[in-house]
Amino acid sequence: MDLKPPAKRFIPFRKHDILQLCLDDGKLDQAQRAAFQNCSSLIQALFHFEFHQRLERLKNSFSSFNPDRDTHSLKPQEKHCDAFIQELEPLLDKANFEKVSEEDLALALCEDSLFKIKLHVDFDEFAEVLLYCRGESIRTESVPALFGLKRRQVQFANYDRVVIYIRFKDDLDPKTAATRDIKPGSVILKLFKNVPKADLEMLFPNTTVRMRLIDKLMIGVPAAISGGVVISTKLGATLVLLGSLFGFWMGMHSTPVELDKAALIALFAGLGAVGSYLWKQFNNFKNRKLRFVQSLTQNLYFKNLDNNAGVFHRLIDDAEEEECKEAILAYYFLLTRDTAITATELDQQIEHWFRGTLDCELDFEIDDALDKLKRLQLVTEAPDGTLTAMPLPQALSALDQHWDQLFSY
């Protein structure tokens, strides 16, 4: 059965491309196109200023526990993780990320890994965990089957972007922690791309690789068979000698056992064979586990996009893009209507346009878009709930006034 991804809040097209599609739609004449482009530039400038202020607040609230900082503090700073989270979570919402609930995470951890490895995460080491995703899609991957003799196609849910925030416990013992380099009370913020939903646990810093039952059987069964062969062929004389010695020491027989040179050679040869066999099986186990760790490391290397402060710098840019796209689209579709329409009708019209023009299933954030337009005085709402776009000349004047009021000294 084919999986079906949910409709996206995230608009998977660049702001520049969305604006160009509106300009090329043919519903605006040459003068209107120029005015609409100026209007869009002012909208982008206003949002850019707002998000610059957000960025400064995030930098200030994160500075006290930023593990990558290379600057010195002029005075001791207390860690205020709550203030940082209060800034981070609204930003993630503006960038159209969805929070992964504890129930969804638990279900993901129970699913079979796409990479056919068993991972374990010790959540007792964490004081706080936040997991956000954006852009859930359905992908197809070719995976080995029948011990690598053939390959089969599997479908799986994939997150295009995943943000993870982790704060370790203040009383964490580094000696017993899964990751020795982690300091108690420290914070980790990371951004990943293209993460299978069933493999979310690989994103955690203290993830350990464990052997699946089938992997243990693949090592254990051949080891047991070869062990029986070793015992029957190379340890026969040694076992007889050890049995005789044990029986003499326990008083089970009175005949003394002579340990001549030949007996000692047979004894040490047998023990050497056992030691060599056990060392070989131990290496087989370690090498197989090492291959799993290498597979996990390689996947994380190519999936990691940013770390710590770099994450919210990227999120600021994403959120600003989303805000601009939503406002420009809502204003354009209201502007090119001959009659006033309701918010529901506008929402349906925009989603239908994405479906027909760009083959994209979108859950457009109409309420958020209209809130922005009302704040910028680009739309009026009648008592009956119908909406009308402010004409371009008045819209330009209103946006210009908003810009002038940013620095009213």
N, C-alpha and C positions, 0 to 999 in steps of 0.2 A: 504494500500500500504506500502510495506516494505521500510524503509529508507536505504540508502547506504552511509557509511562513506567515506570521501575523502581519497585518498592515503596519507600515512604518510611520512613526512620528517624525523621524529624521528625514529631511529632504535630501536625497542622494545625488544632488547636482550642485555645481558651484554657483555662487552668487552671481558671478559675471555671466554665466550661461543662462541663468533664469532671467536676468535683466535683458539679455540679448533676445531671448525667445519672446518676451513681451514687446520689445521694440520691433521685431520682425513679424508680429502677428497680423499686421495690416489694419488694425482698428484705430490707429492714431495717424493723423496727417503729419507732415514734416515739422511744423511748428510745435505740435503737441509732443512729438517724439523728443525734440530738444528739451522742452519744458519737463517732460517726465524723467528724462535722464538727469537733469539738474535736480529735480525733486529727489530722485533716488540717491544722488551723491550727498545731498544734505542729510537724508535719513541715515546713510552709512556713517557720515561724520559725527552725527549726534550719538549714535550707538557706540562708535569707536571711543568717544570721550567717556561715556558711561562705563564701558568695560575696562578702560584704562584705570579708572578709579577702583573698580573691583580688583584688578590685578594688584594694585598697590596695597590694598587691604589684605589680600591673600599673602603677598610677600612678607608683610609685617607680622601677620599671625603665624606664619610658618617658620620665620627666621630663627626662633629660639630652639627649635628641635630639627632643623634642616641638617641631615647627616652629611651633605655635600658642600656646605658653605665654606668659603675661603676668606671670609671677612671676620673681623674681631668686633666684639661688643664693647661699648664704652662703659657699660654697667651691667651687673648680673641681671639676667632675664629669667623670669619664671615661664615654664612651659604652659601654654594655654591651648590645649588641643581642642577644647570645646569651641573656642572662638574661631579656630580654623575650620572646623566641621560646619559651623553655622554659615560660613562663607562658601565652603566647597559644595555642599549639597544643593543649594539653589543654583549654583553655576552648572552643575551636572544636569539639573532639570532644564535649564535654558539651552544646554547643548543637546537636549532630547535624549539623554541617557535614562534608562529605566533601572530602578533598584531591584537587585536580585534578592528575593526574600529568603528567610532561613529555610522555608519549606522547599522552594525551588532549588536551593543549594543542596539540601539533603537528598532530593531526588536525583540531581546531577551526580552527586558522589556515589549513588547506588548504581548508576548506569555503567555498562561495560565500556571500558576505555577504547577509543578508536585505535590507539597505539598498542593495544594488547599487553599492557603492563598494569600491575596492581600498585596503586599509590596510597599512601597513608599520610594524613595530616593530623598533627596533635593540636587541637583547638584549645586545649587547656593552657597553652603558652600565651594566648592572646587575651588582651584586655578588651579590645574592640576590633571588629572587622566590618568593613563596608565594601560591598561588591556591586558595581553598576555596569550595565551592558547597553549597547546600542547596535541596531541593525541586525536583527536575527534573520538568518537566511537558511535555506536548505541546500546542502552541497552533496556531491557524490564523490567518493574516493575509492580507488582500487586498493584492496588490502589482500595480503597473502592468506591462503587457506590450505587445508590439508598438508600442514607442515611445510608450506612453501612450494608445494608441487603445482599449485594453480593460484589464480587470483580471482577475486569476486568483487563486484560493485556494491557498496553500501551507501545508503543515504543517512545523513545525520544533520541535526540542528547545529548551526554555527553562529557564534557572535562575532560581528565584524569588529567591534571595539569593546574592550573590557577594562574598567578602572578598578583597581583594588587598593584599599587603604587598610593598613594594619597597625595597631598600637600594641606592643608587647607589654606584658605585666611588669609592674615595678619590682615585684619580688621574684622575678624569673632567675633561676640559678643557671648561669652560663655553662657550668660543668655538666649538668644533666640535660640541657636543651639540645634539640635536634640539630640546631645550627649554632655552633660555638661562637661565631663572629657577632652575633646579635647581642646588643647591650640591653639590660633591663630598662623598660620604659621608652625604648626607642620607637620611631615611627618609620613606616615604609609606605611610599605612594608610587604605584606603577601603572603604566598604560600598555595594553597588549592589543594585537590585532589577530583576527582569524583564529579564534579559540573555539574548538568543539565544545558544545554544551556539556558533554559527558566527561570532559577532561579539565574542568575548572580547578580541580585540586592541584594540578601541576603548576598553577600560578603562585601557590603559597611558598614562602621562603623556607619552611621547615618540612617540606614534602620528602618522604623517604620512599624508596622503591622496594617493594616486597614481591616475593615469588608467588605466582598463582599456583593453584593445585596442579594444573596441567604441566607447568614448568617443573614443579617438584617431581612429578611422575616421570617426565622426560629425562631427568637426571637420576632419580632414585631407582627406577626399574632397571635400566642398563647397569647401574652401579651394583645392584643386588645380584644380577646375573653374573657379571664379571667377578664380583666378590666371591661367589660360590665356586667359580672356576679357579680363582687364586687359591682358595682354601683347599680345594680338592687336589690341586696339582703341585703347588709350591709349599704348602704348609703341612702336608701329610706327616712327614718325618718329624717336623718340629712339634706338632701336636702330640704325637706318640711319646716323644721325649719329655715334653712338659707334663703329660698325663702320668708318666712313670715317676717323675720327680714329685709331683703333687701327691701321688698315692703313697710314696715312701715317707714323705714328710708328715702325712696324716696318719701313718701307721696302718695303712690298708694292706701293705705287704712288707716283708722284711728283706727283700732282695735289694741291695744298694744299686744305685744307678751310677754307672761310670761316665764321667764327663771327659771323654778324651778329645783329642784335637778334631776328629771327624764330627763328633757330636756337637762340639761348640760351633764349628763351621756351619753345620746344618741349622743349629739354633739361630745364629745371627743372620744367616741367609733368609730364613723364614721371617724373622722379625723385620729385616730390611725390605722384603717383598710386601709385607703388610703396611709398613710405613710409606713406601713408595706408592702403593695403591691408594691409601687414605689421602696422601698429598695430592695425587692426581684428581681424585674426586672433589676435594676442596677447591682446587684450581678451576675445575669445570663449573662449580657453583659460583665462584667469584667472577669468572669471565662472563658467564651468562648474565649475572646481575650487572656487571660493568657495561655490557652492551645495552641493557635497558636504561641505565643512567645516561649513557652517551646519547641514546635516542631522545630521551627527555631533554637533555641539555641542548642538543641541536635544534629541537623544535622551539624551545624557549628563546634561543639566540635569534632566530628569524622572526619571532612573534613580538618581541619586546620593542616598543616604540619610544618610550620615554620613562624617566625615573624622577621621583621626588619633585623638586620645583619645576622641572621641565614639563611635568604632567599638566599642572594648572596653567602654564603659559600656553600650551597647546589647546587646553580646554577653553581658555578665554577666546582664542581665535575661532574655535568651532562654535561656541555659543554666540559670538558676534555675527558670524555668518548665518546661523539659523534665525536669529532675530531679524536681520536685514531681509532675508529671503521671505519670511512670513509676512512682514510688513509690506514689502514691495508687491508681493503677489495679491494680498488682500486689497490693497489700494488700487492696483491695476484692474482687477476684475470688477470692483465697484465703479471705477472711473469709466470703464467701457460699457457699462449697462445703461440702457435707455430709461429704465424704470428702477425704482427702489426695490430692494429685496431684503428678506430676513437673513439672519445669521446662518440659519440651517440651510437655506437655499444657496447662500454664498459658499458654504462649506462643501455642499454637494457639487456645485459647479466646478470648484477648484479641483476636487478629487477626481471628478469625471474628466477634466482636462488632462491631469497627470496620467490617468488610465488610458485615454485615447491617444494623446500626443506622445507620451514618453514611456508607455507600457509599464507604468509604475503604480503599484497599490500603495496608496498613501492615506494615513489617518491625519489629515491636516488639523493643526491646532488653531481652530477658528477663534476661540475665546481669547487666547493669548494674543493672536494677531490683531483682533479688534481692540483689545485693551491698549496695545501700543498705538494704534491709529487714533484712538480717542484721546490719549495722552498728548499726542502730537497735533491734535485738532485737525486731523485730515478726514474725519468722517463725522457725520451727524446722524443721530438716531431719533426717529419720529416716535410719538406716543404709542403707535401701534407696533413698534419694534422693527420697522423697516429701516434700512440703512442707505445713506446717500454719500458718495464721495465728494469731498470739497473740490471744486474746480481747480485746475492746475495753477492759475495765477494766484488765487487766494491760498492755495496749499504752499506755494513757494514763499509767500509772504509770512505765513504762520511758522514755517520751518526756519526762516531767517530770523524771526523774533526769538525762537527757542535758542538758536545759536548765540545771538547777541546777549541773551540773559545768562549764559553760562559764566561769564566773567563780568558781573555787575559790581565793580568796585567804586 
